[in-house]
Amino acid sequence: MTPLLQQFLAEAREFLQGISEKLMQLENTPDDGALMGELFRLVHTLKGNCGLFDYPEMLRVLHAAEDLMVVVRDGDLPYSQTLADRLLDAMDFVSLLLDEIDAGNDSAAAHAPAAVAMAAALRQLIAAPQGIDDTSGEAATATDGTAGLPLQQVPEALRMDWYRTGKALLWISYTPEAECFFKGEDPFFLARNVPDIAWQRVGAASAWPALDDLDAYHANLQLDLVSSASRAALDEHFRYVPEQITITPLTALALVQPQGDENGGPVYEDFVLAALAHLERGDLVTLERAARSMLELSAAGLWLASALRWLLVILETEPANRAALHAVIVSLRTFAPPRLSAQAVASVTEAVAAPAPAPSPAHDIAATVIATQLMILRMPDQVNWLPGRLKAVGSTLAACFASIGRTDLLPGLDAALAGAMAQSASGPLLAWLLAYAEAPAEVADTVPVEAPAADSAAVMLADSDIKFNRRAEDSTTVSAKTLRVDQDKIDRLMNLIGEMVVAKNGLPYLAGRAESVFGVRELSREIKTQYAVINRIAEEMQGAIMQVRMMPVSFVFQRFPRLVRDISRKLGKEVSLVLIGEDTEADKNIIEALADPLIHIVRNSLDHGLESPEVRRAAGKPAEGKLEIRATQEAGRVIIDIIDDGKGIDPLIIKRKAYEKGLIDEATLERISDQEAINLVFAAGFSTAEVVSDLSGRGVGMDVVRAAVEQVNGIVTLESTVGTGTRLRLSLPLSIAVTNVMIIESNRQIFGVPMDMVVETVRVPRTAIHAIKNHQTAVLRGRVVPLRSLNTLLATNEEQLANDEDELATLVVRLNGEHVGIVVDDFREVVDIILKPMGGILGGLSGYTGSALLGDGSVLMVLNLKELV
């Protein structure tokens, strides 16, 4: 999995959680426009980020959800529970796809029918007048006409090559959304990877603002492309942005677009008339020769030259296409692109039945000569050598007419020449020649030019790297305020700090040996001094790393609004959820361990604790029940309280159910107190539900809660009052990375006991120990405390050692809310350890929670007193 995909998955889950929260809030305040806007932005951004990857099923659902949100945001559709249900179902579907992607399952195609159905369900809610269609999987609409396409931006030589090959081409106009960068779209990447690109260009969609006002993250792009790929391939390529493109088929005739400098002169009507005459007679050879001759005499950048080049291309490629040839010739009169269409071509019914008689070489030469003289006569008259030019033209024309047998034209030529000489102007001679000459006097006052330079704002997409500059004021590098770090790296840091703690704890051991074994007291003091420094640094490092691992309980709490909403509606109950202390922090492992227990507790509270509206009204309560989840920090622990104002837990019902299920015998039934009866709900297999459902009645729930909480050294307590409500409290350590334990000694071995279980340490005289029903007890601080020998619990069958005053070292611990005294041989120091779980065959020893390495290299076994006692 790539880092980009990992980031997408993490951010997508955050977006989904945010969407769920906003949907819950909108149910209470459906008219909150700001909240609706935030919800739309979340859905919009998630859809955009999805576009970076090939997940069309996910995109289809998100696209439909976004369309629905647009209608709701604009006020065309009111927000409702049905709408919220559809959107929540859609987000659940997206979450399912994310889980499968994260697991590496390539089964997206299997969800295609479900995605289509989900999108259709969302669009059913959109009012019919809106006319919003699912375009996520449809092709973009193409237009048949090419009018308005900037075809002249394509180099003329390239268009001529396309015309000659006759390849089917499609014109793509791609206008990215202004906010496309924030949606994860990359227009340049998308354009550069279009299949079978024949040409591409990018320009500005609108005029660029001044540099100071330029927003580098606001897309102002217009991308035009020509591709020879199939329509289906282009639809697939642009499937994520179909609404941003228009695809137009290009016919060969649409490529015929003369271009260049018109030069502002008159049209060479004589050439147009002669060319049309040649075309009408079918004399294409003469037409081609005349066109080539004029092209040689014309500047390459004139509009005339461009039209002549197209005329020659059509003569070369489609000589029988009289409609195209006629349109190009006629365009010389207007300097407008020829009007060519498939219908115009189809209307031409004339065909070349037989080739026209080939004209004589003299006629070909005469046509070229006369065309050249026409160009000379069109030159400006304001020159000193005009009389000589007129005489030269007259002589040349007289010789030309005589060579082709048209001596009848000579008198008229002489008269026109005399008039021109008298007026010192070329006009009379030019007018006569245009009026009477039949030779292909080709020349039109056309001014074709080379393809105009591209717009200054346009940049051809080349293979070279494209670099973009940010706004001038953004040149300074801005450091990110947050950094995503992989959990494994944090765990690695915790392991290293654990090793440092172990190494640090070895320094006091060395100091003791330096003094007791080697008698170097000064060295011992120096070691202790350095130990104090290292200890301070290690504690600060440990605290800093712990802060990195800390997470707010909102990570778990944010799941409950949706959970409470769905379950309460399913049960037909009205419930108000109150969350307090969401910013309370604890270690990531603790927070994650809270998720499942809290879900069980909330489900039980909704199912068993809170009554239906009818029952609550009959009991004088508000129809809407209240469920409060509160988080606080007390004495280095996280306290989670789950409180409801429901019917409470009836101890009598609990006792009867426990007796019926065989969890307690008759003697226990009579003896246990109400609080002890309430605690029976934590017994495995216990349930008060009469009917098994997907919510309750399976006997799995509160025992799982207690086991999960105790696994992270937590404590569960339960209080309830019939008719008033129930409070369940979870007390958990802030962190389980570093464990604070007291080292005790028993039977010449050392063991560890977690300090969060220790109430106090006392030395009890033997005379103060009494036997009650074969169990030793002692009265400590006015409380009867049962005593248990650690050697007996560990089955070593050794007596516990007393001190010189015949006192037994007793460690008072709290187990399941009760105080129990553990009799040991002696107490040692309190140390911080990195607790490692038992592995292999030792993992089955339930009497130990794990082991740790001490500073002197010895292994410390940490006791699990809840299993031993």
KOLDOLUM-949759 format. One record per residue (C-alpha): x, y, z. Coordinates in steps of 0.5 Angstrom, whole numbers, plus 500, padded with zeros to 3 digits. Layout:
<gugus>
XYZ
...
</gugus>
This chain:
<gugus>
500500500
503507498
504512503
499517499
493511500
495510507
494518508
487518504
485512508
486516515
483522512
477519509
475516516
476522519
471525514
466520515
466521522
465528521
460527516
456523521
457528527
454533522
448529520
447528527
447535529
443537523
437533526
437538532
438544528
436543521
436550519
443551521
446554514
453554517
452547519
450545512
455548509
460544513
457538512
457539504
464541504
466535508
462530503
465535497
472534499
472527500
469526493
475530491
480526495
477519492
478522485
486521486
484513486
481508482
475507486
469508481
464505486
466509492
466516487
459514484
456514491
459520494
458524487
450522488
451524496
454531494
448532489
443531494
447536499
447541493
439541493
439541500
444546501
440551496
434550500
430546494
429540499
428540506
432536511
429530514
430524518
429520511
435524508
439523514
438515514
440515506
446519507
448515513
447509509
451511504
457513509
457506512
458503505
464508503
466506510
466498508
469500502
475503506
476497510
476493504
481497501
485497508
485490508
488489501
481486498
481487491
473486491
471493489
467490483
463486487
460492490
458495483
451493484
450496491
454502489
449503483
443502488
445506493
446512488
439511485
436511492
440518494
438521487
430519489
430524494
432530489
426533487
424532479
425539477
432539479
434534473
440532477
442525473
448521475
454523471
459519475
458513470
456516464
459519458
460527457
455530452
458531446
456536440
456535433
458542431
465544431
463552430
466556435
472551436
479554436
481550430
486555428
490554434
492548431
498548427
496548419
501543417
498538423
491539421
493538413
497531416
490529419
486531413
491527409
490521413
483521414
483519422
477519426
479525431
475528437
476535440
476535448
475541451
476541459
475546464
477544471
473547477
476553480
476549487
479543483
486543487
482542494
479536491
485532490
484533482
490534478
488537471
495537468
496530470
489528467
490532460
498529459
495522460
489522455
490516451
493517443
494525444
495528437
495535440
494539446
494546449
492550455
490557456
487561461
479560462
479568464
483574464
489573469
488578475
494582477
500578480
498581487
491578487
493572484
491566487
495560486
490555488
484558484
484554477
483558471
485553466
482551459
485545456
484543449
486537446
485533440
485525441
485519436
482515442
475512442
470515445
469509450
476510452
476518453
469517457
473512462
479517462
475523464
470518468
471522475
470529472
465528466
461535468
468538466
469536459
465537452
467532447
466534439
468529433
472532428
470531421
476532416
472538412
472542419
480542419
480546413
481553416
485558412
489563416
494569416
494576414
489579410
493585408
487589408
487589400
482588395
480581393
483578387
476577383
479575377
483569380
476567383
472567377
478563373
478558378
471557379
471556371
476551371
472547377
466548373
469545366
473539370
480542368
483540375
490540372
490547370
487549377
492546380
498549376
495556377
494555384
501553385
504558381
500563385
503560391
510561389
509568388
505569395
508570402
507564406
504568411
498571407
491568408
491567400
497562401
494558406
487558402
491556396
495550400
488548403
486548395
492544393
491539399
484537397
486537390
491532392
487528397
479528394
480531387
472529386
470533392
467539388
464542394
470543398
474546392
468550391
468553398
475554399
475558392
469562394
472564401
477568397
472573397
470574404
477571408
472567412
473560413
470556408
463553410
464546409
459540412
458533410
451535407
454540403
459535400
453530399
449535395
454535390
452530384
457532379
462527378
468527373
465522367
471523363
478527364
478534361
482535355
489537357
490545355
496546351
503548354
502555351
496557355
499554362
505559361
500565359
496564365
502564369
504571366
497574366
497573373
504576375
502582371
495583375
500582381
504588378
498592376
496592384
502595386
502602389
502607384
506612388
513611385
517614380
518609375
510608374
511609366
516604365
512599369
506600365
509600358
513593361
506590363
503592356
508589352
508583356
501582355
501584348
506578347
502573351
496575347
499574341
502567343
495564344
492567338
488572342
490578337
483581338
485583345
490588342
486594340
483594347
490593350
493599347
487603349
487601356
495602356
494609353
489611358
493609364
499613361
495619361
492618368
499616371
495610374
495603373
487603374
485603367
489598365
487593371
480594369
481592362
485586364
480584369
474585365
476582358
481577359
479570359
486567361
486564369
488571371
489568378
491573384
486575389
487580394
488575399
493576405
494569408
498568414
502563418
498560424
497566429
502566435
498562441
495567446
500569450
497566456
497559452
502554454
503548449
504542454
510539452
514533455
519538459
517539466
512544468
514548474
509553477
511559482
506561488
504568489
510573490
508573498
508566499
515565497
517564504
517556506
511555512
512549516
506544517
504545524
502537525
505531522
502524521
507519524
506511524
504508530
509503529
514509530
511511536
511504539
519504537
520510541
516507547
520501547
527505547
525509553
523503556
530500555
533507558
528506564
531499565
538501564
537507569
534503574
541499574
545505576
543505584
545497584
552499581
552505587
550500592
556495590
561500589
560502596
558495599
563491595
569495593
568500599
569506594
564511597
565517593
564513587
558511589
556518591
558520584
554515581
548517585
549524583
549522575
543517576
539523579
540527572
539521568
533520572
530527571
532527563
529520562
522522566
522528561
523524555
518519558
513524559
514527552
513521548
507519553
504526550
505524543
501518545
495521548
489522545
482525547
476520549
472524543
476519539
471514542
465518544
464521537
461514535
455514540
451520537
450515531
449509535
444512540
440515534
440508531
438504537
433508540
429509533
429501533
427501540
422506539
425510545
426518545
433519548
438525549
445524549
450528553
457528552
462531557
469532558
471529550
477533551
480528556
486525554
489518555
494513552
492511545
492504547
487505553
482509548
482504543
481499549
475503551
471503545
468496545
466496553
463503552
459500546
456494550
455499556
451504551
447498548
445495555
443502557
438503551
435496551
435495559
435501562
431507559
424506558
419507552
416514552
409511555
412508561
416514562
410518562
406513566
412514572
412521572
418522568
419526561
418522555
425523553
430519557
437522558
444518557
450522560
457520558
462523562
470523562
474526567
481525570
482524577
489522581
493520574
487516572
481516567
474516570
468514565
461515568
455512564
449515567
442514565
435516568
432510567
428504571
435502574
437495576
432491581
436487586
431482587
430481579
438480579
438475584
432471581
435471574
442469577
439463581
435460575
441460571
445457576
450462577
448462585
446457590
440458595
444460600
448465596
441467594
439469601
445472604
448477598
447484599
443488594
450491591
453484591
446482587
447488582
454486581
452479578
451483572
458482570
457474571
459470565
452468561
448473565
442476562
435479564
432479557
426475556
427475548
434474544
435479539
441483536
441487542
441483548
439476551
445472549
449473555
455476552
456483554
458486561
462480563
466482557
466489559
469487565
474483562
476488557
477494562
481489567
486487562
488494561
489495569
482498570
476497575
469497573
464499579
456499578
451503582
443503581
437505584
430502582
426508579
432513578
437510574
444507573
451509574
457505571
464507572
470505569
477507572
483506567
490508568
492514563
497509560
499502560
506503557
510504563
508500569
509503577
510497581
512495588
517489589
515484594
519478597
516472599
519465599
526468597
523470591
521477589
515479585
511485583
504488584
501494580
501500585
494502582
492496586
495498592
492501598
497501603
503497606
502495614
505490619
500486622
502483629
501475629
496477636
492481631
490476626
484472627
480466624
473466621
471460618
478457617
480464614
485469617
482476618
485482621
482489623
485495620
483502621
476499623
475495617
475487617
480485612
481478610
488476609
491471604
498468604
502469598
506463599
499459599
496463593
502460589
502453592
509453595
507451602
512455606
510459612
511467611
516470615
515475620
520480623
524480629
517483633
513477630
510482625
507480618
508484612
501485609
500489603
493491602
490491595
483493592
480487589
473488586
472494590
474490597
480490601
484484601
491483605
496479602
501477607
508477604
515476607
518483606
517490602
522492597
522499593
517502588
520502581
517503574
518498569
516496562
511490563
512485557
506480556
508472558
509468551
509461549
507456554
508461560
502465557
497460560
499462567
493466569
496468575
502473572
500479568
507479565
514480566
520486567
527486566
530490573
536494573
541488575
539484570
534480574
527478571
521481575
514477575
508481576
502478579
495478577
492478584
485478581
486471579
490469585
485471590
</gugus>
